Amino acid sequence: MTVETVQQAYDQSPQTGQDTGTEPIVGGETSVTLTSAAVLESLGISVAPLGSATIDASDPDPMAKFGITGGTESAGGDADVILHQGSGLELFNGTSTIDLTDFRIDTANLVVRANVTVDGTAAGNLAVFDLGPSGALTLTDAAANVVSDTFAAPDITSSVTIGLATPMPIDFVCLHDNCAGADTMRFVSPPDTQPLIGGKTSVTLTAAPALQSLNITVSPLGSGMIDVSSADPVAQFPITGGTIGPDAGETVILHQASGLKLSDSGSSVELRDFLIDTQNHVVDANVSANDLLVGNVAVFDLGQDGTLSLTSGASDLLDNTFGTSALSAGLPIGFAAPSPTGLLTCWA
């Protein structure tokens, strides 16, 4: 991985944004007014911060704050991804505990995802809040069921507003304009994390012959590219943001405004905005089938050597769309090789 200062990265700005119409997010803070605190307390459920998060309980509605560790800002704000790695909230009632960590705000799908642990058992990365007007957070149906069952609290439903989120991200251009040339240094995101500001991910598409045998073609979307000069085509996707850390081996890499289209004579599946998640060993994408939005889906399982194989959900979608049974779960698709550029500090 390449590491650059603010000025170095700005001087090489073609790496940042790479004609994607996006800007990497390098820091900031999201405040969440916990309007549900009184309701939760009445049910015997307490809320505590995790990691680098803080909670100010001096007002009737406590204020939780989460450091923004990276992400991607879209031109219109309707496709932002804002990462908060290494922080979260813990819900507990004395006997049971739910941990929600590494919140990911997704304005394209209007959800907030988190890594979820229930009584010490990891449940994966899940959509936990629906994101409404003015940042209103309500539990998704699935999250409401988990909370209700874990705490035996049937009053906790998806209609309960949990809080109001106010993200204040710092993007790369803002960082340069306000920080370059100053005399001292500070971190703009938690010091044990590192925002990503550019680079690219190459994917060797070893499944191309198998797809061709099914008359399925693969083409790039957005700022993605495919080099077909070798036996196995190589796709490239600009890295538009992300976070390394806080723990070793934990990386989230965003590729907004690019992707792949799989199509035959009558059907198509589009996989956009790939997100590499090394903690959960998956690659997510915004998926549509025959121009109908499916949502944000884990499409590839990620092996230790960058091997990409179809998840069961992606397998079912592709088989149903293309009328085949050949695209089974676990089918190797290719090898991913990310080459990100990270940013360490800001002059301020």
KOLMAR-294285 format. One record per residue: x, y, z of N, C-alpha, C, O in turn. Coordinates in steps of 0.2 Angstrom, whole numbers, plus 5000, padded with zeros to 4 digits. Layout:
BEGIN
XYZXYZXYZXYZ/...
END
This chain:
BEGIN
500449945000500050005000500450065000501050065003/500250114996500650184996500350225002499750225003/500750265005500550315010500750385008501350395007/500350435008500550495006500250555011499750545015/500650605011500350665015499850695011499750685005/499550745014498950785011499250815004498950814999/499850855005500050884999500350834993500150854987/500650784995500850734990500250704987500250704980/499750694990499150664987498750714983498550694977/498750774985498450824981498850844975498550854969/499450834975499850844969499750794964499850804958/499550734966499450674962498650664962498450604962/498250714961497550714962497250664957496650644958/497550654951497150604947497050534950496550504948/497450524955497350454959496750464963496450414965/496550524965495950534970495350554966495350614963/494850514966494250534962494250494956493750474953/494850494952494950454946494350454941494050404939/494050524940493550524935492850494937492450474933/492850474944492250444946491650484948491150464950/491850554949491350594951491250594959490750614961/491750564962491650554969492250594973492750614969/492250594979492850624983492950574989492450564993/493550554991493650514997493550555003493750615004/493250525008493150555015493750535019493950475019/494050585023494650565026494550575034495050565038/493950595036493850605043493250645045492750645041/493150665051492550705053492250665059492550625062/491550675060491250645066490450645064490250685061/490150595066489450585066489150585073489350545077/488650635074488350635081487650605080487350615075/487450565085486850535085486450555092486650535097/485950585091485450605097485050545098484650525094/485150505104484850445106484150465109484050455115/483650475105483050495107482650435110482150445114/482850375109482550315112482850295119482650245122/483350335122483650315128483150305133483250255137/482650345134482150345140481750275139481550245143/481550265132481150205131481550135133481350095136/482150135131482650085132482750075140482750015142/482850135143482950125150482350095154482450065159/481750115151481150095155481050015154480749985157/481449985149481349915147481949885151482149825150/482349915154482949895158483549885153484049845155/483549915147484149915143484549975143484350025142/485249965144485650015145486050025138486149975135/486350085137486750095131487450115133487450165137/487950085130488650115132489050115125488950085121/489550165125489950165119490450115119490650085124/490650095113491250045112491750075108491650125104/492350055109492950085105493050155106493050175112/493150195101493250265101492650305102492650365102/492050275102491450315103491350345110491650325114/490950395110490850435116490150445117489750445112/489850445123489150465124489150525130489450515135/488850575128488750635132488050635135487550645131/487950615141487250605145487050665148486650655153/487350725147487150785151486450815149486150845153/486250795143485550815141485050755142485250695143/484350775142483850715142483950665137483850605138/484150685131484250635126485050635125485350685122/485350585127486050575126486350585119485950565114/486950605119487250615112487850575111488350575115/487750525106488350485105488750515099488450535094/489450505099489850525094490350475091490550435095/490350465085490750415082491250445077491050485072/491850435077492350465073492250435066492250375065/492250475061492250455054492950435052493450475052/493050375049493650345048493850345040494350325038/493350355036493450355029492750355025492250355028/492850345019492150335015492250365008492850385006/491650375005491650404998491050454998490450435000/491150514996490650564995490450574988490950584984/489850564986489550574980489450644978489350684982/489350664971489250734969488650764972488650814974/488050724972487450744975487250724982486750744984/487650684985487550664992487050604992486850584998/486850584986486350524986486650454986486250404985/487350454986487650394985488250394990488850364988/488250424996488850425000488850365004488350325006/489450345006489650285011490150315016490650345014/489850315022490250345027490450295033489950265035/491050285034491350225038491550255045491750315046/491350215050491550225057491850165060491550135065/492450145058492750085060493050095067493350145069/492950045071493250045078492850085083493150095088/492250095082491750125087491150095086490950055081/490650105091490050075091489650085097489850125101/489050045098488650045104488549975107488549925103/488449975113488349905116487649915120487549965124/487149875119486549865122486549805127486749755125/486349815133486349765138485849775143485649825145/485649715146485149715151485349685157484849665162/485949665158486149625164486249555163486749525166/485949525158486049455156486249445149486549405147/485949495144486149485137486449545135486349605137/486749545129487149595126487149595119487249545116/487049655116487049665108487649715107487549775109/488149695103488649745101488549765094488449725089/488549835092488449855086489049895084489149955087/489549875080490149915079490249925071489949895067/490649975070490849995063490350015059490149985053/489950065061489350085058489550115051490050145050/489150095046489250115039488550145036488050115035/488650215035488050245033488050245025488550255022/487450225022487450215015486850245013486250225014/486950305010486350355008486050325001485450345000/486350284998486050254991485450214993484950214990/485650164998485150115000484750145006484250105009/484950195009484550225015484550185021484050165024/485150155022485250105028485850125032486350155029/485950105038486550105042486650025043486249995046/487250005041487449935043487949935048488249985050/488049875052488549875057488749795058488349755055/489349785061489549725063489149705069489249745074/488749655069488349635075488549575079488749525076/488649575085488749525090488249515095488049565098/487949455096487449445101487649395106487849335104/487749415112487949375117488649345116488749285117/489049385112489749355111489849315104490349295102/489249305101489249265095489149315089488649355088/489649315084489549365078489049345074488949285072/488649395072488049385067488149405060487749395056/488749445059488949465053488849545052488649575057/488949565046488749635044488049645042487849615037/487649675046486949675044486649755044486949795047/486149755040485749825040485349825046484949795048/485549875051485249885057484749935058484349935062/484949995054484450055054484250065047484650065043/483650085047483350125041483550195042483450225047/483750225037483950305037483350345034483250345028/483050385038482450425036482650495035483250515035/482150535034482250605033482550635039482450615045/482950685038483350725044483750675048483950695054/483950615045484450575048484050525053484450505058/483450525053483050485058483250405057483250385052/483350375063483650305063483050265066482850275072/482850215062482350165065482650095064482950085059/482450055068482749985067482449955061481849955060/482849915057482649875052482149815055482249805061/481749785051481349735054481749675057481649655062/482349655053482749605056483049625062483149585067/483349685063483649715069483149715075483349695080/482549735073482049745078481849675081481749665087/481849625077481749555079482249535084482149495089/482849545082483449525086483449555093483549525098/483349625093483349655099482749635104482849625110/482149625101481549605104481649535107481549525113/481949495103482049425106482549415111482549385116/483149455110483749455114483549475121483749445126/483149535121482949565128482249555130482049575135/481949505127481249495128480849555129480449565134/480849595124480549665124480149675118480349705113/479549645118479149655112478949725110478749735104/479049775115478849845113479449875108479249925105/479949845107480449865103480249845096480349785094/480049885091479849865085480249915080480549965082/480149905073480449945068480150015068480350055064/479550025071479250095071479550135076479450195076/479950115081480250155086480850195083481350165080/480850255084481450295082481950295087481850315093/482550265085483150255089483550325091483750335096/483550365085483950425086483950465080483650445075/484350515080484450565074485150565073485550595077/485350555067486050555065486250615061485850635056/486850645063487050705059487850695057488250705062/487950665051488650655049488950725047488650765044/489550735049489950795047490650765044491150775048/490650745038491250715035491650765033491450825031/492350755033492850795030493050765023493350705024/492950795018493250755011493950785010494250825013/494250755005494950765004495050835001495550865004/494650864997494750934994494750985000495151025001/494250975005494151015010494751005015494951055017/495050945016495550935020496150975017496551015021/496350975011496851005008496851085008497251115010/496251105007496151175007496151215014496451265014/496051175019496051195026496651175029496851215035/497051125027497551105031498251115028498751125032/498351115022498951115018499251185020498951235020/499951185022500251245023500351265030500651315032/499951235035499951255042500551225045500951185042/500651245051501351225054501351165059501851135060/500751145061500751085066500351035063500051035058/500350975066499950915064499450885068499550895075/498950855066498450825070498150775066498150775059/497750725069497450675065496750695064496450725069/496450685058495750705057495250645058494650655057/495550585058495150525060495550495066496150505067/495150445069495550415075496250385073496350355068/496750395077497450385075497650315074498150295071/497150265076497350195075496950175068496950115067/496650215065496450205058496750245053497050295054/496650225047496950265041496450265035496250215033/496250325033495850335027496150315021496750335020/495850285016496050275009495850325005495250355005/496250355000496050404996496150394989496050434984/496350334987496450314980496750244979496750204983/496950234973497250174971496750134966496350164963/496950074965496450034961496449964963496949934967/495949924962495949854963495849814956495449834952/496349774955496349734949496049664951496149634956/495549634946495249574947495349534941495149544935/495749474942495849434936495249384936495049344940/494849384930494249354929494349284927494249274921/494549234931494649164929494049134927494049084924/493449164929492749124927492549144920492049124918/492949194916492649214910492549154905492049164902/492949104904492749054900492149014902491748994897/492049004908491448974910490749014909490248984907/490849074910490249124908490149124901489649124898/490749124897490649124889490249064887489849064882/490449004890490048944888489348944889488948904887/489148994894488449004895488149054891487549084892/488549084887488349144883488249204887487849244885/488549214892488549264897489149314896489749284897/489049374894489649414893489749464899489249474903/490349484900490549534906490749594903491249594898/490449654905490749714902490749764908490449754914/491249814908491349864913490749914914490449924909/490649934920490149994921490550054924491050044928/490250114923490550174926491350174924491550174918/491750194929492450204928492850134928493450134928/492450074928492850014928493050004921492850034916/493549964920493949944914494049864914494149834919/494049844908494249774907494749764902494649784896/495349734903495849724899495849644896495849604900/495649634890495549574887496149544883496049494879/496749574884497349554880497649494883498049464879/497449464889497749404891497149344891496549364890/497349284892496849234892496349244897495749234896/496549264903496049284908495949364908496449394910/495349384907495349464907495449484914495349454919/495649554914495849584920495449644921495449694917/494949644926494549704927494949754932495249734937/494849814931495149864936494549914938494149944934/494549924945494049974948494450024952494850004957/494350084951494650144955494450134962493850124964/494950144967494750144974494550214976494950264975/493950224978493650294980493650314987493450364989/493850264991493950284999493950215003493950165000/493950225009493950165013494350175020494550235021/494450125024494850125030495250065031495050015030/495850075034496250025036496250025044496350085047/496149975047496149975055495449975057494949975054/495349985064495949995069496349935070496949935072/496049865069496449805071496749785065496549795059/497349745066497749725060497249675056496949635058/497349685049496949645045496249665043495949635039/496049715046495349745045495449805040495749855042/495149795035495149845029494449845026494149795024/494249905025493649915020493849955014494050015015/493749935008493949965002493349984998492949934996/493250044996492650064992492850074985493350094983/492350054980492450064973491750094970491450064967/491650154973490950184970491050204963491550224961/490450204960490350224953490750184948490950204942/490850114949491150074944490850004946490449994951/490949954941490649894942490649844936491049864932/490249794936490249744931489549734929489049734933/489449714922488749694920488849624917489249614912/488449584919488349514916487749514912487249534914/487749494906487149494901487249434896487749414894/486649414895486549364889486049404884485949464885/485749364880485349394874484649424877484349474874/484449404883483849434886483849454893483349484895/484349444897484349464904485049494906485549484902/485049524911485649564914485649564921485149574924/486249564924486349584931486949634932487449624929/486849684935487349734936487549734944487149734948/488249734944488549734951488949794951489449804948/488749844956489049914956489349924963489049894968/489749974963490049994970490349944974490049934980/490749904972491049844976491349874982491749924982/491249834988491549854994491849794997491549744998/492549794997492949735000492949745008493149795010/492749695011492749695018493149635021492849575021/493749645023494149595025494049565032494249505033/493649605036493449575042492949525042493049465045/492449525037491949475036492049435030491749385029/492649445027492849405021492349405016492149345013/492049465014491549465009491649525004492049575006/491349524998491349584994490649594993490249554990/490349654995489749674994489649714987490149744985/489049724985488949764979488149784979487749754982/488049844976487349864974487149824968487449834963/486649784968486449734963485749754960485349774964/485749754954485049754950485049694945485549674942/484449674944484349614939483849644934483249654937/483949634928483449664923483249734925482649744924/483649774927483549844928483049854935482849914936/482949804938482649804945483149804951483549754951/483149854955483549854961483449794965482849794968/483949764967483949704972484149734979483849714984/484649774979484949804985485649794986485949764981/485949804992486649794993486649724996486449705001/487049684992487149604993487849584994488249614990/487949534998488649504998488649464992488349404992/489049474987489049444981489649394980489549334977/490249404984490849364983491049344991491049394995/491249284992491649264998492349284996492549274990/492749305001493449335000493849285003493849285009/494349244999494849205002495449245004495549305003/495849205008496449235011496949265005497249315006/496949235000497349254994497049294989497249304983/496449324991496149364986495649334982495349364977/495549264983495049224979494349244980494149254986/494049254974493349274975492849214972492949194967/492349194976491949144974491249164976491149204980/490749144972490049164973489749144979489849094982/489449194983489049174989488349144986488249144980/488049114991487449074990486949124987486549104983/486849184990486349234988486549254980486049264977/487149264979487349284972487149224967486949244961/487349164969487249114965486449104963486349094957/486049104968485349104967485049154962484749144958/485349214963485149274959485349264952484949274947/485949244951486249234944485849174940485649174935/485849114944485449064941484749074939484549054934/484349114943483749124942483649174936483249174932/484149224936484049274931484249244924483949264919/484749204924485049174917484749104916484949074910/484249084920483949014918484448954918484448914913/484948954923485448904923485548874930485248904935/485848824931486048794937486748784938487048754943/487148814933487848804933488248854937488848844939/487948914939488248964943488148944951487748984954/488448894953488348874960488748914965489248944964/488548914971488848944977489548914978489648854977/490048954979490748934979491148934973491748914973/490748944967491048944960491649004960491449054962/492248984959492849034959492649084953492549064947/492749144954492549194949493249234947493349244941/493749244952494349274950494749284956494649254962/495249324955495749344961495749424961495849454956/495649454967495649524968496349544971496549514976/496649594968497249624971497149694972497349734967/496949724978496949794979497649824980498049794983/497649884977498249924978498049994980498050044976/497850004987497650064989498150114991498750104992/497950184991498350234993498050265000497450285000/498450265005498150285012498450355013498950385011/498150395018498250455020498350455028497950425031/498950475030499050475038498850535042498550525047/499050595040498950645044498750715040498750715034/498550765044498350825041498750885045498850875051/499050925041499250985044498751035046498251045042/498751055052498151105054498351155059497951195062/
END
